[in-house]
Amino acid sequence: MRESDLNRICRLQLFADMTPESFARATHGSLLQKYPAGTTLLFEADNVDFLYILLDGSVELQAQWHDKESTMAVLRPISTFILAAVVLEAPALMSAKTLDRSEIIMIPADGLRKTMQEDASFAFAVAQELSGCYRGLVRTIKGQKLRSGTERLANYLLTQQVRQGSKDTIELPHEKRILASLLGLTPESLSRAFAGLAKYNVEVHGASVTLGNAVGLRRLARPDPLIDNHMPPKDAVHGKAVKEMWPESERSCSREID
């Protein structure tokens, strides 16, 4: 591992409050790996020997039961994953596969757990990151249990609009198979949901989606800050905890709907 590679992650909230000595101990023996698209990094039930940090590319987290398979999340840089399994020394509950050519730092799990025992500030940062992951999971479950498929899709499009600079035309970041799975829909249900949004001037051309009536779409979606997290893009490196802790006063999804 080159020092320049480690410098890319030292500003993550997970490591930001560590002393240089503690950070060096925690990351001792780390590896930087480059993987082509379609590489399986780990399978469900695998023992987890490393914390993975995605520096470049994208990773799909999947779950499978008998003949059914579902996308649980799609990660973009910079993201940690499998942190809970590392902390608990537990088997992975999801598999992980690269969707694009990806660069990933792999930090030995034993060193991270030992550093947590020695460094209270690092242990607190891990607790914050896991809390951010938990709250994100609760948001997802609430959305899938409390909203129709059309409402889920409408809120997803509004979230992407914020993340892509509030443009009227956005690009779907995932292929529709993955998007359907993320929203808890079948591909057929996703197609019907898009058709149902046509009355709000939502036009789909391949991966491009034009939101011709964002006000009407917002009235349908009724975004809620206790379900949705419309954090705008930031230049700074951040993690799951930061996404949950950004100021309530800035939350675009909490605006009143006329």
Summary of the structure (lengths in Angstrom):
residues: 258
radius of gyration: 19.3
end to end distance: 53.8
largest distance: 58.6
contacts: 766
relative contact order: 0.14
helix: 43%
strand: 21%
